[in-house]
Amino acid sequence: MRAPLPLMLGTVLLVAACGSSGDTPIVWEADGDPIRIAQDACTEEVSVLMRLRGYPRRPGPETPQYEYRQIMFARCMGRKGYVPE
């Protein structure tokens, strides 16, 4: 059974569009303060962890989840190479 012409043409165009755009290298540069970036990443990571465990994302300071969030945040920052001052 032969594939219809529009399907074959669409496949060829898709493969051509995904090809290389030349020899231009991608240059990455640091964007901002590394400590702030690590803090943002850890805040997001800990928020997801809190949500997955069924805890509130931003627990009040009087709850046990608040201390748990602080511990998890400190561990995340430690994995990224930062220690509390």
N, C-alpha and C positions, 0 to 999 in steps of 0.2 A: 504494500500500500504506500503510495507517495504522499508526502506531506504537502499541504497546500502552499502555494507560492507566497502568500502574505506571511505565513508562519516562518518560512525559510528566510525571507527578506528581513523580518523583524529580528531573527536570531543573528543574522549577519550584521545588522546595524548595531545591535546590542554589544556584540563582541568588538566591533570597531570602536564604539564609544568608550569601552572600558580599557582600550589600549593606552600605551604610553603617550604622553604629550610632549616628549622630547627629552633632551638631556639636562633639563633644568633640575638641579638638586633641591630638595626641600630643606630649608634652613630653619632650625628651631632656636628660639631665643627664650631666656628666662623672662617670665612675666610677673614682676612684682617681687615682694619680699618672700623668701622661702619659708620663714617661720609662719607668716600669715597663711600661705598656701597650705602648709601642713596642718595648721589649726582648722582651716576650712574643710580640708579632707577628713580630718578626724571628727569634726562636728557632724559631718554628713554620715560617716561610717557609724558613729555611736548612735545617731538618731535612727538609722536603719536597724541597728541591733536592738535598741529599745522597743521599736515598733514590732519587730519579730518576736520579742519576748512578751509582748502584750502590755508593756509599761507605757506610761505617757512619754511623749518625746521630750517635753520640758517639765519634769516633775518639780514640785515645790520643795524648798529647802528643808521642810519639816518631815519629808517622807524618806523611807529607806532607799527608794529608787534614786534619789538625788545623789547619795553617796556612791551608789553603784555606778551611776553615770560618770561621776568624777573619776572613779577608779578606772573605768574602761577608757576614758579620754586620756588619762595619764599613761596607760599601757600603750595606747595607739601612738601617742607622741614619743614614747620611749622606743617603739619599733621604728620610728622615723628618725631616731638619733637625737632627740631633744630630751633634756632632763629638767625637772623643776628647779628653779633658782633657790 
